[in-house]
């Protein structure tokens, strides 16, 4: 059995949200299990199941090197730009 991550979209137009994990023999079986476990009361309109082995994620310990603040590039920050006098509501 493989571990699958389950994502549910509760209503049309909303994002899929991670709902939980489950074990299944195949993606099709995982989809059926997800339907039975996570949408018993019509909580969703769409289900995604993704094999946990296929997910690649950054680690919290790599935060500083992975998410470079770009302090050497001030033009990436909104405070770098001066607004004209006509634009006073931003």
C-alpha positions as CSV (number, residue, x, y, z in Angstrom):
1,X,0.0,0.0,0.0
2,X,1.1,3.5,-0.7
3,X,0.5,6.7,1.2
4,X,-1.6,9.4,-0.6
5,X,-2.4,13.0,0.3
6,X,-5.9,14.2,-0.2
7,X,-7.0,17.6,-1.3
8,X,-10.7,18.7,-1.4
9,X,-12.3,21.7,-3.0
10,X,-15.4,22.6,-1.0
11,X,-17.1,24.8,-3.6
12,X,-16.6,25.8,-7.2
13,X,-14.1,28.6,-7.5
14,X,-12.2,27.9,-4.3
15,X,-8.8,26.3,-3.9
16,X,-8.2,22.7,-3.1
17,X,-7.1,22.3,0.5
18,X,-5.2,19.5,2.1
19,X,-7.6,17.4,4.1
20,X,-5.6,14.4,5.2
21,X,-3.7,11.3,4.2
22,X,-4.7,7.7,3.5
23,X,-3.3,4.3,2.4
24,X,-4.4,2.6,-0.8
25,X,-3.1,0.1,-3.4
26,X,-3.7,2.4,-6.4
27,X,-4.6,6.0,-7.3
28,X,-8.1,4.9,-8.3
29,X,-8.6,3.2,-4.9
30,X,-7.2,6.2,-3.1
31,X,-9.8,8.4,-4.9
32,X,-12.6,6.1,-3.8
33,X,-11.3,6.0,-0.3
34,X,-11.0,9.8,-0.2
35,X,-14.6,10.2,-1.4
36,X,-15.8,7.7,1.3
37,X,-13.8,9.2,4.1
38,X,-13.6,12.9,3.5
39,X,-16.9,13.8,1.6
40,X,-19.5,11.7,3.4
41,X,-21.7,14.8,3.8
42,X,-21.2,16.4,0.4
43,X,-18.4,18.6,1.8
44,X,-16.7,18.8,-1.6
45,X,-17.1,19.2,-5.3
46,X,-13.6,18.0,-6.4
47,X,-11.0,15.6,-4.9
48,X,-7.3,15.3,-5.7
49,X,-5.2,12.4,-4.5
50,X,-1.4,12.6,-4.8
51,X,1.1,10.0,-4.0
52,X,3.2,11.3,-1.0
53,X,6.3,10.0,-2.8
54,X,5.7,12.4,-5.6
55,X,5.6,15.5,-3.4
56,X,8.8,17.5,-3.2
57,X,8.9,20.1,-0.5
58,X,11.4,22.6,1.0
59,X,12.4,22.2,4.6
60,X,11.9,24.8,7.4
61,X,15.7,24.6,8.2
62,X,16.5,25.7,4.6
63,X,14.3,28.9,5.0
64,X,17.1,31.5,4.9
65,X,18.9,30.1,1.8
66,X,15.7,29.0,0.0
67,X,13.8,32.3,0.4
68,X,16.4,34.9,-0.3
69,X,15.0,38.3,0.9
70,X,16.5,40.1,-2.1
71,X,17.7,43.0,0.0
72,X,20.3,43.8,-2.7
73,X,17.4,44.4,-5.1
74,X,15.4,47.3,-3.7
75,X,13.3,47.7,-6.9
76,X,11.5,44.5,-5.9
77,X,10.0,46.3,-2.9
78,X,7.0,48.7,-3.3
79,X,8.7,51.2,-1.0
80,X,11.4,51.8,-3.6
81,X,9.0,53.6,-6.0
82,X,7.8,57.1,-5.5
83,X,4.1,57.7,-6.4
84,X,3.1,60.8,-8.3
85,X,1.1,63.4,-6.4
86,X,-2.1,62.5,-8.4
87,X,-2.0,59.0,-6.9
88,X,-2.7,59.5,-3.2
89,X,-4.9,56.6,-2.3
90,X,-2.4,53.7,-2.5
